[in-house]
């Protein structure tokens, strides 16, 4: 099986050592599951976040067959035939498949396919795929928008805390009011046993992470690039603390550069992984409204904190309440009520299953 996806010169023992260096526990106990993990790692480098064509192919054909199709210059017609034989629910057109295969081929890892895993091992990263028992099942609600894999810094067992978590998001250029509300909200929710999820940015995100850390609660930061590309640079120390006491998560392999598109796609993971999303402060064009949109599409509870009616920094929150049926929340208790109706049923369960 190893030779079938062109891992020349890599013995079963070497394959096992590569996987063991990045996989928590006995995640991939046999050679087949280990090679599947290598295939997902390679595809996570080849595909941009939110590439629905890639996720659809992997769902229908599996990671190994999808990777073979990319590596072997398989024709779009042959891929369509394979999808038809598997009775795939969605079969892209030949022209769409041609474009997708060409796109992925140019971005396969340079050198050995396991290069992303080796790079991850060097920085102490962990690698989790949907086959792993710690995989956050709430991400599966994204369907073909789900990530192919997750790269982590921090104890992977903390993924379990996502089953009881609230995303606090908002403006990077937060006002003093916004940062104060974020700090008080994150501290209050932490005291109530909620993990705090955000995006590691300046302003509201940073305040939420800091308050959770000060409360000795797990906080999770989803990054738009690789987990070794701590961005923004001014939050470097904060993100290192999150990696030590919480979790840094990315769907792109180490070394990947954050881009505007990747920030927008990262937001869907924040919304999907959390029991509820609360927008603390947001202007009319705030990126946190994108996260709110993902939460609404997923049917996740959505809350917004009101601000002074004269404050442009709260225009986005007021619009969410007025036009998008976001619940007006003003206290940690109200935020907790927003999440608790469904929070216990989301994400990986307390037993890690």
C-alpha positions in Angstrom: 0.0 0.0 0.0 2.9 2.4 0.7 4.3 1.9 -2.8 0.9 2.6 -4.3 1.1 6.2 -3.3 4.7 6.5 -4.1 6.5 6.6 -0.7 9.7 5.1 -2.1 12.4 4.0 0.4 10.1 4.5 3.4 9.8 1.3 5.4 6.9 0.4 7.6 9.0 1.2 10.7 10.0 4.7 9.3 6.4 5.4 8.4 5.3 4.5 11.9 8.0 6.8 13.4 6.8 9.7 11.3 3.2 9.2 12.3 4.0 8.6 16.0 5.9 11.9 16.1 2.8 14.0 15.2 -0.2 11.8 16.1 -1.6 11.8 19.6 -1.9 8.4 21.2 -2.4 5.3 19.2 -4.3 7.3 16.6 -3.3 5.3 13.5 -2.6 1.8 14.7 -1.9 0.0 11.4 0.0 0.8 8.2 -3.2 1.5 6.2 -4.4 4.2 8.6 -0.9 5.6 8.8 -0.6 6.0 5.0 -4.1 7.5 4.9 -2.9 10.1 7.4 0.1 10.9 5.2 -2.3 11.3 2.2 -4.5 13.7 4.2 -1.4 15.7 5.2 -0.3 15.9 1.6 -3.7 17.0 0.5 -3.9 19.6 3.2 -0.9 21.2 1.6 -2.3 20.9 -1.9 -5.8 22.3 -1.2 -6.9 25.7 -0.1 -9.2 25.9 3.0 -12.8 25.4 2.0 -12.0 23.6 -1.3 -15.3 21.7 -1.6 -14.2 19.7 -4.6 -11.3 18.2 -2.6 -13.5 17.3 0.3 -16.1 15.8 -1.9 -13.6 13.6 -3.7 -12.0 12.4 -0.4 -15.5 11.6 1.0 -16.4 9.5 -2.1 -13.0 7.9 -3.0 -11.0 8.2 0.2 -7.8 10.2 0.8 -5.5 7.6 -0.9 -7.4 7.3 -4.1 -7.8 11.1 -4.3 -4.1 11.6 -3.8 -3.3 9.0 -6.5 -5.5 10.8 -8.9 -3.6 14.0 -8.3 -0.2 12.4 -8.5 -0.8 10.1 -11.4 -2.2 12.7 -13.7 -5.5 10.8 -13.9 -7.9 12.2 -16.4 -11.0 14.1 -15.3 -13.1 11.5 -17.2 -11.5 8.7 -15.2 -12.2 10.5 -11.9 -15.8 11.1 -12.9 -16.1 7.4 -13.7 -14.7 6.5 -10.2 -17.2 8.9 -8.6 -20.1 7.4 -10.5 -19.1 3.9 -9.5 -19.1 5.0 -5.9 -22.5 6.6 -6.4 -21.1 9.9 -5.1 -23.9 12.4 -4.3 -22.2 15.2 -6.2 -20.2 14.6 -9.4 -18.4 17.7 -10.7 -18.2 18.3 -14.4 -15.1 17.2 -16.3 -14.0 20.8 -16.8 -14.3 21.5 -13.1 -12.4 18.4 -12.2 -9.7 19.3 -14.7 -9.2 22.7 -13.1 -9.2 21.2 -9.6 -6.7 18.5 -10.4 -4.4 21.0 -12.1 -4.7 23.3 -9.1 -3.8 20.6 -6.6 -0.9 19.2 -8.6 0.9 22.5 -8.6 0.7 22.6 -4.8 1.7 19.1 -3.7 4.5 19.1 -1.2 8.0 19.6 -2.7 10.0 16.5 -2.0 8.5 13.5 -0.1 4.8 13.5 0.5 5.5 13.3 4.2 7.4 16.6 4.3 4.5 18.4 6.0 4.5 15.8 8.8 8.2 16.0 9.2 8.1 19.8 9.5 5.3 19.5 12.0 7.2 17.0 14.1 10.2 19.5 14.3 8.0 22.1 15.9 6.1 19.8 18.2 2.9 19.9 16.2 0.2 17.3 16.4 -1.9 16.0 13.5 -5.5 14.9 13.7 -7.8 13.6 10.9 -11.5 12.7 10.9 -10.4 9.1 11.5 -9.0 10.0 14.9 -11.2 9.7 18.1 -10.4 13.2 19.1 -11.7 14.7 15.9 -14.3 17.5 16.7 -17.4 16.0 15.2 -19.0 19.5 15.1 -16.8 20.3 12.2 -18.6 17.6 10.2 -21.6 19.9 10.1 -19.7 21.8 7.4 -20.1 18.8 5.1 -18.0 19.5 1.9 -16.7 22.6 3.6 -15.1 20.6 6.4 -11.3 20.6 6.8 -9.3 17.7 5.5 -7.2 17.6 8.7 -6.2 19.7 11.7 -2.7 20.7 12.8 -2.4 21.5 16.5 0.0 23.0 19.1 -1.0 22.1 22.6 -2.5 19.0 24.2 -4.8 17.3 21.7 -7.0 16.0 24.5 -8.2 19.6 24.9 -10.1 19.2 21.7 -12.8 17.6 23.9 -13.4 21.0 25.5 -15.0 22.2 22.2 -18.1 20.3 23.1 -18.7 23.0 25.7 -17.3 26.2 24.2 -18.3 29.7 23.1 -16.7 31.7 20.3 -16.1 35.3 21.3 -15.2 37.4 18.2 -15.2 41.1 17.3 -13.3 44.0 16.1 -9.5 44.1 15.9 -9.5 47.8 16.5 -11.7 47.4 19.5 -12.7 50.3 21.7 -12.1 50.3 25.4 -15.7 49.3 25.9 -15.3 46.3 23.5 -12.1 45.0 25.2 -13.7 45.4 28.6 -16.8 43.4 27.6 -14.6 40.7 26.0 -12.5 40.4 29.1 -15.6 40.2 31.5 -17.5 37.9 29.2 -14.6 35.4 28.7 -13.8 35.4 32.4 -17.4 34.8 33.3 -17.9 32.1 30.8 -14.6 30.5 31.9 -15.9 30.4 35.5 -19.0 28.6 34.1 -16.8 25.9 32.5 -16.9 27.0 28.9 -13.8 26.9 26.7 -13.2 30.2 24.8 -12.7 30.0 21.1 -11.5 32.9 19.0 -9.1 33.9 16.2 -6.0 35.2 17.9 -6.3 38.7 16.4 -5.8 42.0 18.1 -8.7 43.6 20.0 -11.7 41.4 21.1 -9.9 38.1 20.2 -6.8 38.9 22.3 -8.9 40.1 25.2 -11.0 36.9 25.2 -7.9 34.7 25.1 -6.2 36.6 27.9 -9.1 36.4 30.2 -9.6 32.7 29.6 -5.9 32.1 30.4 -6.1 34.2 33.5 -9.1 32.0 34.6 -7.1 28.8 34.0 -9.7 27.8 31.3 -8.9 26.3 28.0 -8.8 28.8 25.1 -8.6 27.8 21.4 -7.2 30.0 18.7 -7.9 29.1 15.1 -5.1 30.5 12.8 -5.3 31.4 9.1 -1.8 30.1 8.3 0.4 27.4 9.7 0.6 26.9 13.4 4.2 28.1 13.2 3.2 31.4 11.6 2.0 33.3 14.7 0.0 36.2 13.4 -0.3 39.0 14.2 3.3 39.4 15.3 2.3 41.6 18.2 0.4 38.7 19.7 3.3 36.3 19.5 3.7 35.9 23.3 0.0 35.5 23.8 -0.3 32.8 21.1 2.6 31.0 22.6 0.7 31.0 25.9 -2.4 29.7 24.1 -0.2 26.9 22.6 1.1 26.0 26.1 -2.1 26.1 28.1 -4.8 25.8 25.4 -4.7 25.0 21.7 -3.6 26.6 18.5 -5.4 25.0 15.5 -4.9 25.4 11.8 -6.1 23.4 8.8 -3.0 24.3 6.7 0.3 22.6 7.3 3.2 24.4 9.1 4.9 27.0 7.0 1.7 28.2 5.3 1.2 31.9 5.0 -2.0 33.6 6.2 -3.9 35.4 3.5 -7.1 37.4 3.3 -9.0 34.4 1.9 -7.6 32.1 4.5 -8.7 34.4 7.3 -12.3 34.4 5.9 -12.3 30.6 5.6 -10.8 30.2 9.0 -13.9 31.8 10.4 -16.1 28.9 9.4 -14.0 26.7 11.8 -14.5 29.1 14.7 -18.3 29.0 14.1 -18.6 25.3 13.5 -16.4 24.2 16.4 -18.2 26.2 19.0 -21.5 25.6 20.8 -22.5 29.3 20.1 -20.9 32.5 18.7 -21.1 35.9 20.3 -20.1 39.0 18.5 -18.8 41.3 21.2 -18.2 44.5 19.1 -18.2 44.9 15.4 -18.3 47.8 12.9 -20.4 47.7 9.8 -17.5 46.0 7.8 -16.0 43.9 10.6 -14.6 40.5 9.6 -16.4 39.0 12.7 -19.7 39.4 10.8 -18.3 36.7 8.4 -18.0 34.4 11.4 -21.5 35.3 12.5 -22.8 34.4 9.0 -21.2 31.0 9.2 -22.8 30.4 12.6 -26.2 31.4 11.3 -25.8 29.1 8.2 -24.9 26.2 10.5 -27.9 26.8 12.8 -25.6 27.6 15.7 -26.9 30.0 18.4 -25.7 33.6 17.6 -25.5 36.4 20.0 -24.5 40.0 19.7 -23.6 42.5 22.4 -25.2 46.0 22.0 -23.1 49.1 22.3 -23.8 52.8 22.5 -26.1 53.8 19.6 -23.7 56.5 18.7 -20.8 54.1 18.4 -19.8 53.1 14.8 -17.8 50.3 16.5 -21.1 48.5 17.4 -23.0 49.1 14.1 -22.4 45.5 13.0 -23.7 44.1 16.3 -26.9 46.2 16.1 -27.4 45.1 12.5 -27.1 41.4 13.6 -29.7 42.0 16.2 -32.0 44.0 14.0 -31.8 42.1 10.7 -30.4 38.6 11.4 -32.2 37.6 14.5 -29.1 37.5 16.7 -29.9 37.3 20.4 -29.1 40.4 22.3 -26.8 39.3 25.1 -25.3 41.5 27.8 -24.0 39.2 30.5 -22.0 35.9 30.7 -25.2 34.3 32.0 -27.1 35.2 28.9 -24.3 34.0 26.7 -24.2 30.7 28.6 -27.9 30.3 28.1 -27.4 30.8 24.4 -25.1 27.9 24.2 -26.3 25.4 26.8 -29.4 24.3 24.9 -27.3 22.5 22.3 -23.7 22.8 23.6 -23.7 19.3 25.2 -24.5 17.7 21.8 -21.7 19.4 19.8 -18.1 18.4 19.2 -16.3 15.4 20.5 -17.9 14.0 23.6 -16.4 14.1 27.0 -15.1 10.6 26.5 -13.3 11.7 23.4 -15.6 9.7 21.1 
